[in-house]
Amino acid sequence: MRIVKDTLALSLLALCAFSFAAGNGGGKGQSESERARKLLLKTLERDRPQNVVAIILQRSPDCSDVMQRIQVQISKDGKMRQTVIYPLSMEGVETIDDGRQSATYLPDDKLTLIQESPRLMPNDTLTRMNLTTRNYGLSLAGTSVVAGKTATIVVATPHNRDMETRRYYIDADTGFLLQLETIGKSKEPKLAFKAQVVSYPSSIPSQTFSIDQAKSGKTLVFRRRSGIYDGNKDAQNLGFEPVFPDALPYGFSVQDAQINDNVQWRSVAVRITDGLIKGTVYQWPASSKNVKVREMPGTTMGESGGMKLVVAADVPESVRRRILEAFSDAARRGGNDGSQAFAGFIQSLELSLRQISLTHIELPAGILLITVSNSINEI
């Protein structure tokens, strides 16, 4: 239960810190880091006072030299629709979150992936904010204009030199993230996300967020787990026992696990975060003959203890390698004791598209493998 206790402590610390900052009001009496933290917290908040319609450019998850063009529509109550417009290879890929379910449609595969909406999970904003301040120093760097909006620049400087500095351009009036740059060892800013057009309409038609499964030839449903992992029960359903390290490097923490017990691809996707960046660690038995995956940009693969492991996260290769080593070590030790506790808080990418590149695209479990391997098309 150590992780649950740590998570509760993180939440209480974050709540106290936020209450103190709010009690001091505005910018007076606050340090620069406190003002930066307050603005970043506004961006991370789950609920918003306005609807958002935007066209954004985002670094492609499968090739950092290609920018995806995506239309994003988000309602005040958190419903969301995103549609890939470019490149042609991903045109028509669409995710809709109606507040109960999140569905991702892959037109080339005639496949829809269904998972529970993250809106149904506990709000993890304060926990993530406390992880952020534990792992990064926050500062302000002036203002800029993005998509016709005035943006305040928040710089998140990692405490670990292997991680990248992240520069957030935030609409201070709404909290919407307008642009994100990452700065690595080359010291050259690299564009990860930029809004081209942004508006805040008074309403969005309700049918915008309707999920139509009829257009899908096949449907794959994933179960999302939170709280206490029932290792014995789930191991029986899956045919293997997932692994969860006692600790992760670079300040990352386990959020939850998403389980696929489909007979053709029994697998687990473990969600991790350091507060700002989210990643996914995919696990499945090495003995699975129908699953063939090649490594792609943004992923690091390995095999240990009879398990195949893939780490997918928008971090340097050296960081992914260290995360992979932590899971590999756990696999060699024989998994977990069956009572692994999760932080129990989740906010998936589909929801976080309103601040779209606070993380790399967090693909629903299965998209990574479908993207890189035609052998999965038979699922």
C-alpha positions as CSV (number, residue, x, y, z in Angstrom):
1,M,0.0,0.0,0.0
2,R,3.1,2.3,0.0
3,I,2.2,3.8,-3.4
4,V,-1.3,4.7,-2.3
5,K,0.0,6.4,0.8
6,D,2.6,8.3,-1.2
7,T,0.0,9.4,-3.6
8,L,-2.3,10.6,-0.8
9,A,0.7,12.6,0.6
10,L,1.4,14.1,-2.8
11,S,-2.2,15.2,-3.2
12,L,-2.3,16.8,0.3
13,L,1.0,18.6,-0.2
14,A,-0.2,19.9,-3.6
15,L,-3.5,21.0,-2.2
16,C,-1.8,22.9,0.7
17,A,0.7,24.5,-1.7
18,F,-2.1,25.6,-4.0
19,S,-4.3,26.9,-1.2
20,F,-1.3,29.0,0.1
21,A,-0.7,30.4,-3.4
22,A,-4.4,31.2,-4.0
23,G,-4.6,32.8,-0.5
24,N,-1.9,35.3,-1.5
25,G,-3.9,36.3,-4.5
26,G,-2.8,37.5,-8.0
27,G,0.9,38.0,-8.6
28,K,1.6,40.2,-5.6
29,G,3.6,38.5,-2.9
30,Q,4.2,35.5,-5.1
31,S,7.6,34.4,-6.3
32,E,8.2,33.9,-10.0
33,S,8.1,30.1,-9.6
34,E,4.8,30.3,-7.7
35,R,3.2,32.4,-10.5
36,A,4.6,29.9,-13.1
37,R,3.2,27.0,-11.1
38,K,-0.2,28.6,-10.8
39,L,-0.5,29.2,-14.5
40,L,0.7,25.7,-15.3
41,L,-1.9,24.3,-12.8
42,K,-4.6,26.3,-14.7
43,T,-3.5,24.5,-17.9
44,L,-3.6,21.1,-16.2
45,E,-7.1,21.6,-14.8
46,R,-9.7,19.0,-16.0
47,D,-12.6,21.5,-16.4
48,R,-12.6,24.7,-18.3
49,P,-14.8,27.8,-18.4
50,Q,-15.1,27.8,-22.2
51,N,-15.4,25.6,-25.3
52,V,-12.3,25.2,-27.6
53,V,-12.0,24.7,-31.3
54,A,-8.5,24.6,-32.7
55,I,-6.3,23.5,-35.6
56,I,-2.9,22.4,-34.2
57,L,0.4,21.1,-35.5
58,Q,2.0,18.4,-33.5
59,R,5.2,16.4,-33.9
60,S,4.3,13.0,-35.2
61,P,4.6,10.1,-32.7
62,D,6.2,7.9,-35.4
63,C,8.5,10.4,-37.0
64,S,9.8,13.5,-35.3
65,D,10.5,15.2,-38.7
66,V,6.8,15.2,-39.7
67,M,4.1,17.5,-38.1
68,Q,0.6,16.2,-37.8
69,R,-2.2,18.7,-38.5
70,I,-5.2,18.0,-36.2
71,Q,-8.6,19.5,-35.6
72,V,-9.5,19.6,-32.0
73,Q,-13.0,20.3,-30.5
74,I,-13.4,20.4,-26.7
75,S,-16.6,21.2,-24.7
76,K,-16.8,22.9,-21.4
77,D,-17.7,19.6,-19.7
78,G,-14.6,17.9,-21.1
79,K,-16.1,16.0,-24.1
80,M,-13.6,15.9,-26.9
81,R,-13.2,15.2,-30.6
82,Q,-9.8,15.2,-32.5
83,T,-9.4,14.4,-36.2
84,V,-6.1,14.0,-38.0
85,I,-6.1,16.1,-41.2
86,Y,-2.4,15.5,-42.2
87,P,-0.3,13.5,-43.2
88,L,-2.3,11.4,-45.7
89,S,-1.0,8.2,-44.0
90,M,-3.1,9.2,-40.9
91,E,-5.8,11.2,-42.5
92,G,-9.2,10.4,-40.9
93,V,-7.8,8.9,-37.7
94,E,-10.2,10.2,-35.1
95,T,-10.8,10.0,-31.4
96,I,-14.1,10.9,-29.7
97,D,-14.6,11.1,-25.9
98,D,-18.3,11.5,-25.0
99,G,-17.6,11.5,-21.2
100,R,-18.4,7.8,-20.8
101,Q,-16.3,6.1,-23.5
102,S,-13.3,7.1,-25.6
103,A,-13.3,5.7,-29.1
104,T,-10.4,5.9,-31.6
105,Y,-11.2,5.0,-35.2
106,L,-8.5,3.8,-37.6
107,P,-9.9,4.0,-41.1
108,D,-7.2,2.1,-42.9
109,D,-7.7,-0.9,-40.6
110,K,-11.5,-0.4,-40.3
111,L,-11.0,-0.8,-36.6
112,T,-12.3,1.1,-33.6
113,L,-10.6,1.0,-30.2
114,I,-12.9,1.5,-27.2
115,Q,-11.9,2.4,-23.7
116,E,-13.5,3.9,-20.7
117,S,-13.4,7.7,-20.7
118,P,-10.8,9.2,-18.4
119,R,-13.5,11.6,-17.2
120,L,-14.7,8.7,-15.1
121,M,-11.4,8.4,-13.2
122,P,-10.5,10.5,-10.2
123,N,-9.0,13.9,-11.0
124,D,-5.2,13.7,-10.7
125,T,-4.4,17.4,-11.3
126,L,-2.9,18.2,-7.9
127,T,-1.0,14.9,-7.8
128,R,0.5,15.7,-11.2
129,M,1.3,19.2,-10.2
130,N,3.2,18.1,-7.2
131,L,5.2,15.5,-9.3
132,T,6.0,18.4,-11.6
133,T,7.4,20.7,-8.9
134,R,9.3,17.7,-7.5
135,N,11.0,17.0,-10.9
136,Y,11.2,20.5,-12.5
137,G,12.1,24.0,-11.6
138,L,9.4,26.4,-12.9
139,S,10.0,30.0,-14.1
140,L,8.5,32.7,-16.4
141,A,10.1,33.9,-19.7
142,G,8.0,36.8,-20.9
143,T,5.2,36.7,-23.5
144,S,4.7,35.9,-27.2
145,V,1.8,35.8,-29.7
146,V,0.6,32.4,-30.9
147,A,-2.4,31.9,-33.2
148,G,-3.4,35.5,-32.5
149,K,-3.5,35.0,-28.7
150,T,-1.1,36.5,-26.1
151,A,0.8,33.6,-24.5
152,T,2.7,33.7,-21.2
153,I,5.8,31.5,-21.4
154,V,6.4,29.0,-18.6
155,V,9.8,27.2,-18.6
156,A,10.0,23.8,-16.9
157,T,13.7,23.0,-16.2
158,P,14.3,19.4,-15.2
159,H,16.3,18.6,-12.1
160,N,17.9,15.7,-14.0
161,R,20.2,16.7,-16.8
162,D,19.2,13.7,-19.0
163,M,15.7,15.1,-19.3
164,E,14.7,17.9,-21.7
165,T,13.7,21.5,-20.8
166,R,10.1,22.2,-21.7
167,R,8.8,25.7,-22.7
168,Y,5.0,26.2,-22.5
169,Y,3.2,29.0,-24.2
170,I,-0.1,29.4,-22.3
171,D,-3.1,31.6,-22.9
172,A,-3.2,33.1,-19.4
173,D,-6.9,34.1,-19.8
174,T,-8.1,30.5,-20.6
175,G,-5.3,28.2,-19.6
176,F,-5.2,26.7,-23.1
177,L,-1.8,25.6,-24.2
178,L,-0.9,27.3,-27.5
179,Q,2.7,26.0,-28.1
180,L,5.3,23.7,-26.6
181,E,9.0,23.5,-27.3
182,T,11.5,21.1,-26.0
183,I,15.2,21.9,-25.5
184,G,17.7,19.0,-25.3
185,K,21.5,18.8,-25.0
186,S,21.9,20.6,-28.4
187,K,20.3,23.7,-26.7
188,E,18.2,24.2,-29.9
189,P,14.5,24.6,-29.3
190,K,12.5,21.8,-31.0
191,L,8.8,22.5,-31.8
192,A,6.5,19.8,-30.3
193,F,3.2,21.4,-30.7
194,K,1.7,24.7,-32.0
195,A,-1.8,26.0,-32.4
196,Q,-2.5,27.5,-35.8
197,V,-6.1,28.7,-35.2
198,V,-7.9,28.9,-31.8
199,S,-11.4,30.0,-31.0
200,Y,-13.6,29.8,-27.9
201,P,-17.2,29.4,-29.3
202,S,-20.2,29.8,-27.0
203,S,-21.4,26.3,-28.0
204,I,-20.5,23.2,-29.9
205,P,-23.2,20.9,-31.4
206,S,-23.8,17.9,-29.2
207,Q,-23.7,15.5,-32.1
208,T,-20.0,16.4,-32.5
209,F,-19.2,14.1,-29.6
210,S,-21.4,11.1,-30.7
211,I,-19.6,7.8,-31.1
212,D,-20.7,5.9,-34.2
213,Q,-19.5,2.3,-34.0
214,A,-21.4,1.3,-37.1
215,K,-18.7,2.7,-39.4
216,S,-16.1,0.3,-37.8
217,G,-15.6,-3.1,-39.3
218,K,-14.0,-4.4,-36.1
219,T,-14.1,-3.2,-32.5
220,L,-11.4,-3.8,-29.8
221,V,-12.4,-3.0,-26.2
222,F,-9.8,-2.4,-23.5
223,R,-10.5,-2.5,-19.7
224,R,-8.9,0.1,-17.5
225,R,-7.8,-0.8,-14.1
226,S,-7.1,1.5,-11.1
227,G,-6.6,1.2,-7.4
228,I,-5.4,-2.3,-6.2
229,Y,-4.1,-4.6,-8.9
230,D,-5.6,-8.1,-8.4
231,G,-2.5,-10.0,-9.6
232,N,-3.8,-13.5,-9.2
233,K,-7.2,-12.9,-10.9
234,D,-5.8,-10.8,-13.8
235,A,-2.8,-13.1,-14.2
236,Q,-5.3,-16.0,-14.8
237,N,-7.3,-14.0,-17.4
238,L,-4.2,-12.8,-19.2
239,G,-2.1,-16.0,-19.0
240,F,0.8,-14.0,-17.6
241,E,1.6,-11.7,-14.6
242,P,2.4,-8.0,-15.5
243,V,5.4,-6.5,-13.8
244,F,5.5,-3.2,-11.8
245,P,8.9,-1.9,-10.5
246,D,9.1,-0.7,-6.9
247,A,10.6,2.6,-8.2
248,L,11.1,4.3,-11.5
249,P,14.0,6.6,-12.6
250,Y,13.7,10.3,-13.3
251,G,10.8,10.8,-10.9
252,F,8.3,8.9,-12.9
253,S,5.4,7.2,-11.1
254,V,3.0,4.5,-12.1
255,Q,-0.6,5.8,-12.7
256,D,-2.6,2.7,-13.7
257,A,-2.7,-0.3,-16.0
258,Q,-4.9,-0.9,-19.0
259,I,-5.6,-4.6,-19.7
260,N,-6.4,-6.4,-22.9
261,D,-7.5,-10.0,-22.4
262,N,-8.4,-10.5,-26.0
263,V,-7.2,-14.1,-26.9
264,Q,-5.3,-12.9,-29.9
265,W,-3.3,-10.3,-28.1
266,R,-3.2,-10.6,-24.3
267,S,-1.3,-7.5,-23.1
268,V,-1.0,-4.8,-20.5
269,A,-0.3,-1.1,-21.0
270,V,1.2,0.5,-17.8
271,R,0.7,4.3,-17.7
272,I,3.6,6.3,-16.1
273,T,4.1,10.1,-15.6
274,D,6.6,12.5,-14.1
275,G,3.9,15.1,-13.8
276,L,4.3,16.7,-17.3
277,I,5.3,13.8,-19.5
278,K,3.3,10.7,-19.9
279,G,4.5,7.4,-21.2
280,T,3.2,3.9,-21.7
281,V,5.0,0.6,-21.0
282,Y,3.5,-2.3,-23.1
283,Q,3.9,-5.9,-21.8
284,W,3.0,-9.2,-23.3
285,P,4.4,-12.8,-23.3
286,A,7.4,-13.3,-25.5
287,S,5.8,-16.6,-26.5
288,S,3.0,-14.8,-28.4
289,K,3.6,-15.9,-32.0
290,N,1.1,-13.6,-33.7
291,V,2.6,-10.4,-32.3
292,K,5.5,-9.0,-34.3
293,V,6.7,-5.5,-33.6
294,R,9.5,-3.4,-35.0
295,E,11.1,-0.6,-33.1
296,M,10.0,2.9,-34.1
297,P,11.0,6.5,-33.1
298,G,9.8,7.3,-29.6
299,T,9.9,3.7,-28.5
300,T,12.5,1.4,-26.9
301,M,12.0,-2.4,-26.9
302,G,13.4,-5.2,-24.8
303,E,12.7,-8.8,-23.6
304,S,13.2,-10.1,-20.0
305,G,11.8,-12.9,-17.9
306,G,9.7,-14.2,-20.7
307,M,8.1,-10.8,-21.3
308,K,8.2,-8.5,-24.3
309,L,8.4,-4.8,-23.2
310,V,8.0,-1.6,-25.2
311,V,8.5,1.8,-23.6
312,A,6.7,4.6,-25.6
313,A,7.4,8.2,-24.4
314,D,8.5,11.5,-25.8
315,V,11.8,11.5,-23.9
316,P,15.4,11.0,-24.9
317,E,16.4,7.4,-25.8
318,S,18.7,7.2,-22.7
319,V,15.7,8.0,-20.5
320,R,13.5,5.3,-22.1
321,R,16.4,2.8,-21.8
322,R,16.6,3.5,-18.0
323,I,12.8,3.0,-17.7
324,L,13.0,-0.2,-19.7
325,E,15.7,-1.5,-17.4
326,A,13.5,-0.9,-14.4
327,F,10.7,-3.0,-15.8
328,S,13.2,-5.6,-17.1
329,D,14.7,-6.0,-13.7
330,A,11.2,-6.5,-12.2
331,A,10.5,-9.1,-14.9
332,R,13.7,-11.0,-14.0
333,R,12.7,-11.0,-10.4
334,G,9.4,-12.7,-11.3
335,G,6.9,-9.8,-11.5
336,N,5.1,-8.5,-8.3
337,D,3.6,-10.0,-5.2
338,G,0.0,-9.7,-6.5
339,S,-0.9,-6.7,-4.3
340,Q,0.6,-3.9,-6.3
341,A,-1.1,-0.6,-5.6
342,F,-1.5,2.1,-8.2
343,A,-1.6,5.8,-7.8
344,G,-5.1,5.4,-9.1
345,F,-5.2,8.7,-11.0
346,I,-5.3,8.9,-14.8
347,Q,-5.7,11.6,-17.4
348,S,-5.1,10.2,-20.8
349,L,-3.9,12.0,-23.9
350,E,-7.3,12.2,-25.4
351,L,-8.5,14.4,-22.6
352,S,-5.2,16.3,-22.4
353,L,-5.5,17.5,-26.0
354,R,-6.7,20.8,-24.6
355,Q,-3.1,21.1,-23.5
356,I,-2.1,18.7,-26.2
357,S,1.6,18.3,-25.8
358,L,2.0,18.4,-22.1
359,T,2.8,14.8,-23.1
360,H,3.7,12.9,-26.2
361,I,0.7,11.4,-27.9
362,E,-0.4,8.7,-25.5
363,L,-1.9,6.2,-27.9
364,P,-4.6,3.9,-26.5
365,A,-3.2,0.5,-25.8
366,G,-2.9,-1.3,-29.1
367,I,-2.4,1.6,-31.5
368,L,1.3,1.4,-31.2
369,L,1.4,-2.2,-32.3
370,I,-1.3,-1.7,-35.0
371,T,0.8,1.3,-36.3
372,V,4.0,-0.7,-36.7
373,S,2.8,-4.2,-37.4
374,N,0.3,-5.5,-40.0
375,S,0.1,-8.8,-38.0
376,I,-2.2,-7.1,-35.5
377,N,-4.8,-6.4,-38.1
378,E,-6.4,-9.8,-37.5
379,I,-7.4,-8.9,-33.9
